[in-house]
């Protein structure tokens, strides 16, 4: 269901972009999307192996937690942590699951996920 909503949202943005391209007042929005798409794509492809690796490591080290039980849940947890949702709950859950790894997890993900990706 979530992937269908994502594709629908992408198609809506694409249609809006096509519409705004012909408007004089809003032509800067499509130009910004087009000029920044290459840089954003390269950045995303560059950090994707790090995100997958950290998610996989977290799912191996904290598999007993419902937030990290598999790779998909771990990736989803990292996604909503980047957006600022339930940080305290996730970090407390990681602390209760694996104390030593949770320190590494919090330091790496806050420094990498929040400061570099955002």
JOZI-V715983 format. One record per run of one state. SS is the DSSP state (2 for helix, 1 for strand, 0 for the rest). FROM is the first residue (numbers start at 1). TO is the last residue. Records with the same first field share a line. If there is no record, write none. Layout:
BEGIN
SS->FROM-TO + FROM-TO
END
This chain:
BEGIN
0->1-1 + 21-26 + 62-70 + 83-86 + 98-98 + 118-118
2->2-20 + 27-61 + 71-82 + 87-97 + 99-117
END
